[in-house]
Amino acid sequence: MEEVSRHKCLIYDGHPSEQLPVVVPLLTEGLKQGWRCLYLGDPPTLQMVDTALGSSGVDTGHETRRGALIFSADRSHLEGGGFDPSTMVQGLRTTIDGAVGDGYQGLCATGDMKWELGDEPNFDRLLEYEALLEQVFHEKPLWGICQYHRSLVPAGAVRDALLTHQAAYIGEELNHDNLFYVPPQLLLEARGHLDNQKYGEWMCQQILRVIGAERKRDEVLQELRESEAQQRRLAEELAALNRDLERRIAERTSQLELANRNMQAFSYSVSHDLRAPLRAIKGFSQALVEDFSGALGEQGGQVLNRVLASATHMDRLIDSMLEMGRITAAELRPARVDLSALAAELVQFVRSGTPKRQVQVTIAEGLQAVGDATLIRTVLTNLIENAWKFTSRRESACIEIGRSGLEDRKPIFFVRDNGAGFEMEHAKRLFGVFQRLHRQDEFPGTGVGLATTARIVEKHGGRIWAESRPNQGTTFFFTLPGEAPVDSAEDR
């Protein structure tokens, strides 16, 4: 209930129901916070307020029976036609003390001033009454609203109400800081005749408050203008950045288109210009083996076989390069991919190539990713064939395919083996083209498979890396888009 003032007035013009939007919340909040609530008015108005409180959820019967809510049409204070402000205020003090004595926080009171004061002559002492009442609000737990219907009270009553209430409702609009307000001590000292000097000082203070409010308003307006100017500058800078970004995107797109055309030209050159002499080398070498092997002798045959092996290896390198170029330029066609089923299919395929090998393969269930099914097949093919190759010298070879937590909300998948392994200081070379960590005679290969795999993973917005130790195996980790719980405890 801490406000600028707990002593407010309500000035309205029209049907008495116009008071309800202000009065009903006052009484409802008073009951909720443990205050005794009093409404003073004529019987029809009491019934109207009772009904409105019931419609807002207040059990008025219960609240009345327990003494928390009082509807009163009592005008015994006007017997004989006289109105004594001091007697009236003293009676109110007694009512407040009674509410506190009954265990309430205080008294919440409101009512119709026309009904409370009765005949028009009684309004002659309204200024004194409201000034005395204002003091009670500062001294006692009192909270309330004095209601003035402009068409029913004398013309001077509205003026006196504005002079004695620091906060005033005009209809439903609340003015928290009424500039017409005069402190009660000034009014009571004069008893209707204001001391010009003291009143003048008070009005000067009011003027200074207005000036201070205007200065504050001007400062806020200036800050607002500066903020708007700053926003305009930022908008202009953002527009300039967007234009520059669009220009860079256009340039980058042009460069990529040129790079793609160059890649296509290179692929054509590799396919035709390089393969033609390579086929000639292989053809002539094969003819020499078939037709002149006796003349060449054992040493010459070995040299010729090495030429044939190198030409075959070169052919495989060209195929791998062309495949990597095709993958780099390929457009992604995202779909849900069942990695568990795909891995099982690929393992079965590599087993068929070396049926005598005994390799224990474990594939986790429910591995799911989102991406281009054809390209993801290439990733798993390269990694599984890699693990199969590098465990070829193990008597008890083991390969595991699974998932391990999240990174940037993407599932982390892995292919683990207990094969040859390598020193981690060489790990950065793994995904470079033609980069190999083992000799060709140990583990044959082109050195393009892992480079292709890395480009596919990166094309999907993921990351690939490896962890290994010599003779203790290698684990390749990679991330791909997929649906997984983002609050998983495994999240990295």
matplotlib code that plots the C-alpha trace (Angstrom):
import matplotlib.pyplot as plt

x = [0.0, 3.1, 2.0, 2.6, -0.6, -3.1, -5.6, -7.1, -10.2, -12.4, -14.1, -16.5, -19.6, -22.4, -24.0, -22.8, -21.6, -18.7, -17.0, -16.9, -13.6, -11.8, -13.7, -14.0, -10.2, -9.6, -12.0, -10.8, -7.2, -8.0, -9.7, -6.8, -4.2, -6.1, -7.7, -11.2, -13.1, -15.9, -18.2, -20.5, -23.4, -27.1, -28.8, -29.1, -25.4, -24.5, -26.4, -24.6, -21.2, -22.1, -23.1, -20.0, -17.8, -19.5, -19.0, -15.3, -15.0, -15.6, -17.9, -19.5, -21.8, -18.9, -16.7, -19.6, -20.4, -16.7, -16.6, -14.0, -16.5, -19.0, -21.6, -23.0, -25.7, -25.4, -25.8, -26.2, -23.3, -25.6, -28.3, -29.5, -28.2, -24.7, -21.4, -18.4, -15.1, -13.2, -15.9, -16.2, -12.4, -12.2, -14.9, -12.9, -9.8, -11.8, -13.0, -9.4, -8.3, -11.2, -10.2, -6.6, -7.8, -9.8, -6.7, -6.9, -4.0, -6.1, -9.1, -9.8, -12.6, -14.5, -17.8, -20.0, -19.2, -22.6, -24.2, -21.6, -22.0, -25.7, -27.1, -25.1, -24.3, -22.2, -19.7, -18.7, -16.3, -15.2, -11.7, -11.2, -12.5, -10.3, -7.2, -7.8, -8.5, -5.2, -3.4, -5.1, -3.8, -0.2, -0.8, -3.0, -3.3, -6.0, -6.3, -9.2, -10.9, -13.3, -15.8, -17.2, -19.9, -19.5, -23.2, -24.3, -21.8, -21.4, -19.1, -16.5, -16.3, -14.3, -11.8, -11.5, -11.0, -8.1, -6.5, -6.5, -5.7, -2.1, -3.4, -6.7, -8.7, -10.5, -12.8, -10.5, -7.3, -5.1, -2.9, -0.3, 1.1, -1.6, 0.0, -3.0, -2.4, -1.7, -0.3, -2.9, -0.9, -1.2, -4.9, -5.5, -3.4, -5.6, -8.9, -10.1, -8.0, -4.6, -1.5, -0.3, 3.4, 3.4, 1.0, 3.2, 6.3, 4.4, 3.3, 6.9, 7.9, 5.2, 6.5, 10.1, 8.8, 7.1, 10.3, 12.3, 9.8, 10.1, 13.9, 13.8, 11.4, 13.7, 16.7, 14.8, 13.7, 17.3, 18.4, 15.7, 16.7, 20.4, 19.3, 17.3, 20.2, 22.5, 20.0, 19.9, 23.7, 23.8, 21.1, 23.2, 26.3, 24.4, 23.0, 26.6, 27.8, 25.0, 25.9, 29.6, 28.6, 26.4, 29.3, 31.6, 29.1, 28.7, 32.5, 32.9, 30.1, 31.9, 35.2, 33.5, 31.9, 35.3, 36.8, 34.1, 34.7, 38.5, 37.8, 35.6, 38.4, 40.9, 38.7, 38.4, 42.1, 42.8, 40.2, 41.5, 44.9, 46.6, 44.8, 45.7, 49.5, 48.9, 46.8, 49.7, 52.2, 50.1, 49.4, 53.0, 54.2, 51.6, 52.6, 56.3, 55.4, 53.3, 55.6, 59.1, 59.3, 62.0, 64.2, 63.8, 65.1, 64.1, 65.4, 63.8, 60.5, 60.6, 61.3, 58.5, 56.1, 57.0, 56.1, 52.7, 52.1, 52.9, 50.7, 47.8, 48.4, 48.4, 45.1, 43.6, 44.9, 43.3, 40.0, 40.2, 41.0, 38.0, 35.8, 36.9, 36.2, 32.8, 32.0, 33.2, 30.9, 27.9, 24.7, 23.5, 20.2, 19.5, 17.5, 17.4, 20.1, 20.1, 23.9, 23.5, 21.9, 24.3, 27.4, 26.1, 25.7, 29.2, 30.8, 29.2, 30.6, 34.2, 34.0, 33.1, 36.4, 38.5, 36.2, 39.0, 39.6, 38.1, 37.2, 34.9, 32.6, 30.3, 27.7, 25.6, 21.8, 19.8, 22.5, 20.7, 22.0, 20.6, 22.5, 23.1, 22.8, 25.2, 27.9, 27.5, 27.8, 31.2, 32.2, 31.4, 32.9, 36.2, 36.4, 35.3, 37.7, 40.4, 39.8, 39.6, 42.9, 44.9, 43.7, 44.9, 47.9, 46.0, 45.1, 42.2, 41.0, 38.2, 36.2, 33.5, 31.0, 29.0, 28.0, 29.7, 27.8, 27.2, 29.3, 27.5, 24.2, 25.4, 25.8, 29.4, 29.8, 33.0, 34.7, 37.3, 39.8, 42.7, 45.0, 48.4, 47.7, 50.1, 51.8, 49.4, 52.0, 51.2, 47.4, 47.2, 48.5, 45.7, 43.2, 45.5, 45.5, 48.1, 49.2, 49.9, 51.4, 52.4, 54.5, 52.7, 54.2, 52.8, 49.3, 48.5, 46.3, 46.0, 46.1, 42.8, 40.1, 40.4, 40.8, 37.5, 35.9, 36.9, 35.4, 32.1, 31.8, 32.7, 30.2, 27.6, 28.7, 30.4, 34.0, 36.2, 39.3, 41.3, 42.8, 45.5, 48.5, 51.0, 50.1, 47.0, 44.5, 42.8, 39.4, 38.0, 35.3, 33.0, 29.9, 26.8, 23.4, 20.9, 18.1, 19.5, 18.6, 20.5, 20.7, 22.4, 25.0, 27.4, 27.3, 30.9]
y = [0.0, 2.3, 5.1, 8.8, 9.3, 6.9, 9.8, 10.2, 11.8, 10.7, 13.3, 12.0, 13.2, 10.8, 7.7, 6.5, 3.3, 5.3, 5.0, 1.2, 0.8, 2.8, 1.7, -2.0, -2.6, -0.5, -2.6, -5.9, -5.1, -3.9, -7.2, -9.2, -7.4, -7.7, -4.3, -3.6, -2.0, 0.5, 1.9, 4.9, 5.9, 5.8, 2.3, 2.0, 2.7, 0.3, -2.5, -1.5, -1.8, -5.1, -6.6, -5.3, -6.8, -10.2, -10.1, -9.6, -12.7, -11.3, -13.3, -10.2, -12.1, -13.9, -10.8, -8.8, -11.5, -11.6, -7.8, -7.3, -5.5, -2.8, -1.2, 1.9, 4.4, 6.0, 9.8, 10.1, 12.6, 15.1, 15.0, 18.6, 19.5, 20.5, 19.2, 19.4, 18.4, 17.8, 15.5, 13.7, 13.1, 12.0, 9.5, 8.2, 7.8, 5.7, 3.5, 3.0, 2.1, -0.4, -2.1, -2.4, -3.7, -6.4, -7.6, -5.8, -3.9, -0.7, 0.9, 1.1, 3.6, 5.2, 6.8, 9.5, 12.9, 14.2, 11.5, 12.0, 15.8, 16.0, 19.6, 22.1, 24.4, 21.6, 21.9, 25.3, 23.5, 20.9, 22.4, 22.2, 18.6, 17.4, 19.1, 17.4, 14.2, 14.5, 14.6, 11.4, 9.6, 10.6, 9.4, 6.4, 3.2, 4.7, 4.2, 5.6, 7.7, 10.6, 10.7, 13.9, 13.8, 17.2, 17.6, 16.9, 18.8, 22.6, 24.2, 25.0, 21.4, 20.2, 23.1, 22.2, 18.5, 19.3, 21.6, 18.8, 15.7, 15.0, 12.3, 12.6, 10.4, 12.3, 9.6, 6.5, 8.6, 8.9, 12.0, 10.8, 14.3, 16.9, 20.3, 22.1, 20.4, 22.6, 21.0, 20.6, 22.7, 25.8, 25.3, 24.7, 27.6, 30.0, 28.1, 29.2, 32.3, 31.4, 33.2, 34.9, 34.7, 30.9, 30.1, 32.1, 30.1, 26.9, 27.9, 28.9, 25.3, 24.0, 26.1, 24.8, 21.3, 22.0, 23.5, 20.5, 18.2, 20.1, 20.1, 16.3, 16.0, 18.0, 15.9, 12.7, 14.1, 15.1, 11.6, 10.2, 12.4, 11.4, 7.7, 8.1, 9.8, 7.0, 4.4, 6.1, 6.1, 2.4, 1.7, 3.4, 1.6, -1.7, -0.9, -0.2, -3.4, -5.3, -3.7, -4.6, -8.1, -8.5, -7.4, -9.8, -12.6, -11.8, -11.8, -15.0, -16.6, -15.6, -17.0, -20.3, -20.5, -19.9, -22.5, -25.0, -24.4, -24.8, -28.0, -29.3, -28.4, -30.2, -33.2, -33.4, -33.0, -35.8, -38.1, -37.6, -36.0, -37.9, -41.2, -41.5, -41.8, -43.9, -46.4, -46.5, -47.2, -50.0, -51.4, -51.5, -52.8, -55.6, -56.4, -56.7, -59.0, -61.3, -61.2, -60.6, -62.0, -64.5, -61.9, -59.5, -62.0, -62.2, -58.7, -57.1, -58.8, -57.4, -53.9, -54.2, -55.5, -52.5, -50.2, -52.0, -51.7, -48.0, -47.3, -49.2, -47.2, -44.0, -45.0, -45.5, -42.1, -40.5, -42.2, -41.0, -37.4, -37.4, -38.8, -36.1, -33.4, -34.8, -34.9, -31.3, -30.0, -32.3, -30.7, -32.0, -33.9, -34.1, -37.1, -39.2, -41.9, -45.0, -45.3, -48.6, -50.3, -48.7, -49.8, -53.4, -53.5, -52.1, -54.5, -57.4, -56.2, -55.9, -59.3, -60.8, -59.5, -61.3, -64.2, -65.9, -63.0, -63.1, -59.6, -58.8, -55.9, -54.1, -51.6, -49.5, -49.6, -46.5, -44.4, -41.7, -38.7, -36.2, -35.7, -36.8, -40.6, -41.2, -39.0, -40.4, -43.9, -42.8, -41.5, -44.8, -46.8, -45.0, -45.3, -48.9, -50.0, -48.0, -49.8, -53.2, -52.5, -51.3, -54.2, -56.8, -57.7, -58.3, -61.9, -60.6, -57.6, -55.5, -52.7, -50.6, -48.2, -46.0, -42.6, -40.5, -37.4, -34.1, -31.2, -28.0, -29.9, -32.4, -36.1, -37.4, -40.7, -42.8, -45.7, -47.4, -50.1, -51.8, -51.7, -50.2, -46.7, -43.7, -41.0, -38.1, -35.5, -36.6, -36.3, -33.0, -34.7, -37.3, -35.4, -33.9, -35.2, -37.9, -37.7, -41.2, -42.2, -45.8, -47.1, -48.5, -51.9, -52.0, -50.8, -49.9, -46.9, -43.7, -41.1, -39.6, -41.5, -39.6, -36.3, -37.1, -38.1, -34.8, -32.8, -34.6, -34.1, -30.4, -30.1, -31.2, -28.6, -31.2, -31.9, -34.9, -35.8, -38.8, -40.1, -42.8, -44.5, -46.6, -50.3, -49.5, -48.6, -45.5, -43.8, -41.5, -39.1, -37.1, -35.0, -34.8, -33.1, -35.3, -35.3, -35.7, -34.4, -31.1, -31.4, -34.8, -35.4, -36.4, -33.0, -31.8]
z = [0.0, -0.2, -2.6, -3.1, -1.1, 0.5, 0.6, -2.8, -4.2, -7.1, -9.2, -11.7, -13.7, -14.7, -13.3, -9.9, -11.6, -13.0, -9.6, -9.7, -11.8, -9.0, -5.9, -6.5, -6.9, -3.8, -1.6, -3.2, -2.6, 1.0, 1.8, 0.3, 2.4, 5.7, 6.1, 7.3, 4.4, 4.8, 2.1, 3.1, 0.8, 0.1, 0.1, -3.8, -4.2, -1.4, -3.3, -6.5, -4.9, -3.2, -6.5, -8.3, -5.5, -5.9, -9.6, -9.1, -6.9, -3.4, -1.1, 0.4, 2.7, 4.3, 4.5, 6.1, 8.7, 9.8, 10.1, 7.3, 5.0, 6.2, 4.1, 5.9, 5.1, 8.7, 8.8, 12.6, 12.6, 10.7, 13.4, 13.9, 10.4, 11.7, 10.6, 12.9, 11.1, 14.4, 15.8, 12.5, 12.3, 15.9, 15.2, 12.3, 14.4, 16.8, 13.9, 12.8, 16.3, 16.5, 13.2, 14.4, 17.8, 15.9, 14.2, 10.9, 9.3, 9.4, 7.8, 4.0, 3.6, 0.7, 0.2, -1.4, 0.0, -0.9, 1.3, 4.1, 4.3, 3.4, 3.0, 0.9, 3.8, 5.4, 2.5, 3.9, 6.2, 3.7, 3.3, 7.1, 7.2, 4.3, 5.8, 9.2, 7.4, 5.5, 8.8, 9.9, 6.7, 7.8, 11.4, 11.2, 9.1, 6.8, 3.1, 1.1, -1.6, -1.1, -4.0, -5.5, -8.1, -9.9, -10.7, -7.1, -4.9, -4.7, -7.2, -4.6, -3.4, -6.4, -5.8, -2.1, -3.0, -5.3, -2.7, -0.1, -2.0, -3.2, -5.6, -7.5, -9.9, -12.7, -13.8, -14.1, -14.7, -11.7, -11.2, -8.7, -8.1, -8.0, -8.5, -6.9, -3.6, -0.5, 2.7, 5.5, 8.0, 5.7, 5.3, 9.0, 10.2, 8.1, 8.7, 5.3, 5.0, 3.5, 4.7, 1.5, 2.3, 3.2, 0.4, -2.0, -0.9, -1.4, -4.9, -5.7, -4.7, -7.0, -9.8, -9.2, -9.3, -12.6, -14.0, -12.7, -14.4, -17.6, -17.4, -16.9, -19.8, -22.0, -21.0, -21.8, -25.1, -25.9, -25.0, -27.2, -30.1, -29.7, -29.5, -32.7, -34.4, -33.2, -34.4, -37.8, -37.9, -37.0, -39.6, -42.2, -41.2, -41.2, -44.7, -45.9, -44.3, -46.0, -49.4, -48.9, -47.8, -50.9, -53.0, -51.4, -51.7, -55.4, -55.8, -53.9, -55.9, -59.1, -57.8, -56.9, -60.3, -61.9, -59.5, -60.5, -64.2, -63.6, -61.7, -64.6, -67.0, -64.8, -64.5, -68.3, -68.7, -66.2, -67.8, -71.3, -71.5, -68.7, -69.1, -72.7, -72.2, -69.1, -71.0, -73.6, -70.9, -69.4, -72.9, -74.1, -70.7, -70.8, -74.4, -73.3, -70.5, -72.8, -75.9, -74.7, -71.1, -72.1, -73.7, -70.7, -68.1, -64.5, -63.6, -66.6, -65.8, -62.2, -63.5, -66.0, -63.3, -61.2, -64.2, -64.5, -60.8, -60.8, -63.8, -62.1, -58.9, -61.0, -62.5, -59.1, -58.0, -61.0, -60.2, -56.5, -57.6, -60.0, -57.3, -54.8, -57.4, -58.1, -54.4, -53.9, -56.6, -55.8, -54.5, -51.1, -51.0, -47.3, -45.9, -42.7, -42.9, -40.8, -40.0, -38.1, -41.1, -43.6, -41.5, -41.2, -45.0, -45.6, -43.1, -44.8, -48.1, -46.9, -45.2, -48.6, -50.0, -47.3, -46.1, -44.2, -41.8, -38.4, -37.3, -34.4, -35.4, -33.0, -34.4, -32.0, -32.6, -33.5, -35.1, -37.1, -39.1, -41.6, -44.8, -48.4, -48.3, -51.1, -49.6, -46.1, -47.6, -48.9, -45.5, -43.8, -46.6, -46.4, -42.6, -42.3, -45.2, -43.4, -40.1, -42.0, -43.7, -40.7, -38.5, -41.2, -39.1, -35.9, -34.9, -32.9, -34.9, -33.4, -35.0, -33.2, -34.8, -32.4, -31.0, -28.3, -27.1, -28.8, -30.2, -31.2, -30.9, -33.5, -32.6, -32.5, -34.4, -34.3, -36.0, -33.7, -34.4, -32.6, -35.6, -36.4, -35.1, -35.5, -33.6, -32.8, -33.9, -37.5, -37.1, -39.0, -42.2, -42.2, -44.2, -46.8, -50.3, -51.0, -47.3, -45.9, -42.6, -43.6, -46.5, -49.6, -49.1, -45.5, -46.2, -49.8, -50.6, -52.6, -49.8, -51.1, -49.1, -45.8, -47.7, -49.5, -46.2, -44.5, -47.4, -47.2, -43.4, -43.8, -46.6, -44.1, -41.6, -39.4, -38.2, -38.3, -36.2, -35.0, -31.8, -32.0, -30.5, -32.3, -32.3, -30.1, -32.7, -34.0, -33.5, -36.1, -34.7, -36.9, -36.5, -38.7, -38.4, -36.5, -33.9, -30.4, -27.0, -26.6, -22.8, -22.9, -20.1, -22.9, -24.5, -25.0]

ax = plt.figure().add_subplot(projection="3d")
ax.plot(x, y, z, "-o")
ax.set_aspect("equal")
plt.show()
